[in-house]
């Protein structure tokens, strides 16, 4: 596999996928730590469905998918936060309402668009061929900005992750930092969907953190382990995809699943 790992970089699309995947993996792992510890992992899955619906609508209407999907998912993430504060609708219900509505609207718009010929599978399961040079630039800018935001407000994010009520009582603007996390989540979901697909992108948020929690208990070490696991499993998954001609998104998820099983066995033996 080492030979395949070296040889695959002769292709430009692999290089683009590798750069994009590493950046997205790091951001998804950082974000996933907070969502998993706050029991909000379904937000990523819900927003991925919204991103898929927005992408289908954009393609059906002739818009650039990335420029249409990012603001749409941002709005959806803020709506989830807003609706979740309603005493009659809990967070899970808010996610379900928005995700299913986006999928339905996307399907209707696509059906009503004359001559529409969209490759749905590439957006459902991802395709590394879909990542172009422009996407790389956008992903790099957004990923670096997201990482800087995360570590700039690391203490505040740590506080609202561990105990949001206490954080609010000591004067931390919890609504602001929840909005920052929601914005990062939205953008990472949209950017990662090109490579992983709408059905699989949430795995990059969920798996690394769960595996990291089996290896460590402190917040800081979970963040570090989560990032390391996310990057390593991405590299193994992409290499396996190239070596055995497998779907890239599915290969990366399988690599994460194997890592989770190894961590679970290690935790039981320890």
Residue, then its C-alpha position, 0 to 999 in steps of 0.5 A: x500500500x505504501x507504493x500505491x500511496x506514493x504513486x497516486x500523487x502523480x494524478x492532479x485530482x488525487x493531490x487536490x483530494x488529499x489537500x482538501x481531505x486533510x483540511x476538512x478532516x481536521x476541521x470536522x474532528x475539532x467540530x465533532x468533539x464539541x457536538x459529540x460531547x454536547x450530544x448534538x451529533x445529529x446536527x451534522x447529519x441534518x445539515x448534510x441533508x440540507x446541503x444536498x437539497x440546496x445543491x440539487x436546487x442550485x444545479x436545477x436552476x443553473x446556479x453555482x452549487x457551492x455559492x448557493x449551498x453555503x448561505x442556505x446551510x448557514x441559515x438552516x443552522x441558525x434556524x435550528x438554534x432558534x427553533x431549538x429554543x422554542x419550548x414546543x420543539x426540541x433540537x431533534x425535531x428542529x433538525x428533522x423538520x429542516x432536513x426533510x423539508x430541504x430534501x423534499x424541496x430539492x426533489x420537487x425543484x429537480x423534477x420541475x426543471x426541464x431537461x435536468x440531468x443531475x448525477x445524484x449519486x456523486x452528491x449522495x456518496x461523494x466523488x473526489x473528481x468533483x473537487x477542482x482548483x477553485x474548490x481547493x482555494x475556497x476550502x483552504x481559506x475557510x478551513x484555516x479561518x475555521x481553525x483560527x476561530x476555534x483556537x482563538x475562542x478555545x476557552x469559551x468553546x470548552x466552557x459551553x461544551x462542558x456546561x453551557x448553563x455555568x458558562x452563561x452564568x459567568x458572563x460568557x456569550x453562549x449564543x455568540x459561540x454557539x453561532x460560531x460553532x454552527x457557522x463552522x459546522x455549516x461550511x465544513x458540511x458543504x465543503x466536505x460533501x463534494x468528497x464524502x457525499x451528503x450521506x457520509x459527511x457526518x461520519x467525519x464529525x462523529x467517528x473520530x471523536x467517538x474513537x478518541x473518547x475510548x482512548x482518553x478522557x480529558x477534553x484537550x487530549x480528546x481533541x488531539x486524538x480526534x484530529x490525529x485519528x481523522x487525518x490518519x483514517x482519511x489517508x488510509x481510506x483515500x489510499x485504499x480507494x485508489x488501490x482497490x478502485x473503491x468509492x472514496x467516501x465509503x473507503x474513508x468511512x470504513x477506515x474510520x469504522x475499523x479504527x473505532x473497532x480497534x479503539x473499542x477493543x483496546x479500551x475493553x482490554x485496558 
